[in-house]
Amino acid sequence: MNNIKIALVEDDKLVANLLKDYLDSIDGFSVISVSYSGNSFLDTLDTENLPDIVLTDLRMKDGTGKDVVDELTKQHIGIKTIVISSHYQPNYIGYMFKSGANAFIPKEIDKKELVKVIRNVNANGHHLDIEQMETMRKQIASNTPVIPTNNIAELTPREIDVLKLLCYQLTAKEIGEKLFVSRKTVETHKSNLLSKTGAKNIAGLIIFAAQNKIIELDKIILT
């Protein structure tokens, strides 16, 4: 199995370097870059050696974590983002997912839990803990935050099948085997779902599916 390539974006140099040393010590992880601002990371992004995951602080003076998420989402290069913040509040989770982040976590997270988050995001495209799931359930119940549902009627039955299985954390390969189609076909359905729903990643698809009662949030298995 290939190493998960990680880029760190953190303006506290001590924290950044301690985090690098720790993550490099984890089997299957490789920190390929450390940047001390969002703009520095974006300016030096090596298209020949892209990270699988960017772990970025939210509040930085020269380019925020939100700026990093926005730009990577705009570029459509498949990099997953984990936003970490000392100003973390669970009720921001829907907003961060709508923006394109794949996970949103507090800086005081336990280091073993951080490893779990990175692995979940790499494997499943998102990470939600129980507290975040409950917050999202309440937000959706009160219609906050709002995600456009303009094209739900255009979803085909097969796209809805794929959407459900994506929400239940099956990989494209597993979905293909379950539906007796190729992985490439599943990826095509996934691309169509993102386009039709306006979601930016699987986390956004989960919110969309829950808001439109395609799935129930409490049926999603959290790993």
DABELTA-V385087 format. One record per pair of residues at least 4 apart in sequence whose ideal C-beta (glycine too) atoms are under 7 Angstrom apart, sorted by the first residue. I is the first residue (numbers start at 0). GAP is how many residues later the second one is. Records with the same first field share a line. If there is no record, write none. Layout:
# DABELTA-V385087
I = GAP  GAP
This chain:
# DABELTA-V385087
0 = 27
2 = 25  26  27
3 = 24  25  26  48  49  114  118
4 = 25  27  46  47
5 = 17  23  24  25  26  45  47  49
6 = 25  26  34  44  47
7 = 8  11  12  23  26  47
8 = 26  29  32  45  47  48  56  59
9 = 5  6  9  26  47
10 = 25  26  46  49  50
11 = 4
12 = 4  23
13 = 4
14 = 4
15 = 4  18  20
16 = 4
17 = 4
18 = 4
19 = 4  11  14
20 = 4
21 = 89
22 = 6  8
23 = 5  6  7
25 = 89
31 = 17  19
32 = 18
34 = 5  6  9
35 = 4
36 = 23  24  25  26
37 = 4  18  22  24  25  26  27  29  30
38 = 4  23  24
39 = 4  22
40 = 4  27
41 = 21  26  29
49 = 27  29
50 = 28
51 = 28  70
52 = 27  29  65  68  69
53 = 14  18  25  27
54 = 27  29
55 = 9  12  25  27
56 = 8  27  28
57 = 6  7  8  25  27  29
58 = 5  26  28
59 = 4  5
62 = 4  5
64 = 4  18
65 = 4  33
66 = 4
67 = 4  13
68 = 4  12  14  30  31  32
69 = 4  29  30
70 = 4
71 = 5  7  9
72 = 27  127
79 = 22  41  42  45
80 = 19  20  21
81 = 20  21  23  35  36  39
82 = 13  18  21
83 = 21  23
84 = 21  22
85 = 21
87 = 17  18  19
89 = 41  42  45
90 = 44
91 = 4  12
92 = 4  11  39  42  43
93 = 4  42  45  51  113
94 = 4  50
95 = 5  8
96 = 4  106  107  110
97 = 47  49  106
99 = 100  101
101 = 19  23  24  99  101
102 = 14  18  23  24
104 = 4  12
108 = 4  5
110 = 4
111 = 4
112 = 4
113 = 4
114 = 4
115 = 4
116 = 4  10
117 = 4
118 = 4
119 = 4  7  103
120 = 4  5  6
123 = 45
124 = 76  77
125 = 75  76  77  80
127 = 4  5  94
128 = 93
129 = 4  92
130 = 4
131 = 4
132 = 4  84  89
133 = 4
134 = 4
135 = 4  71  81
136 = 4  80
137 = 4
138 = 5  6
139 = 70  71
146 = 51  57  60  61  64
147 = 50
148 = 59  62  63
150 = 45  46
151 = 60
153 = 42
154 = 4  5  41
156 = 4
157 = 4  31
158 = 4  30  33  34
159 = 4  54
160 = 4  18
161 = 4  13  24  27  28  31
162 = 4  30  42  46  51
163 = 4  50  51
164 = 5  10  13
165 = 4  24  36  39
166 = 38  39  42  48  53
167 = 52  53
168 = 52
169 = 4  5  8
170 = 4
171 = 4  11  14  15
172 = 4  10
173 = 4
174 = 4  11
175 = 5  6  7  9  10
180 = 4  5
182 = 4
183 = 4
184 = 4
185 = 4
186 = 4
187 = 4
188 = 4
189 = 4
190 = 4
191 = 4
192 = 4  12
193 = 5
196 = 8  11
198 = 5  6  9
199 = 4
201 = 4
202 = 4
203 = 4
204 = 4
205 = 4
206 = 4
207 = 4
208 = 5  6
209 = 5  7
214 = 4
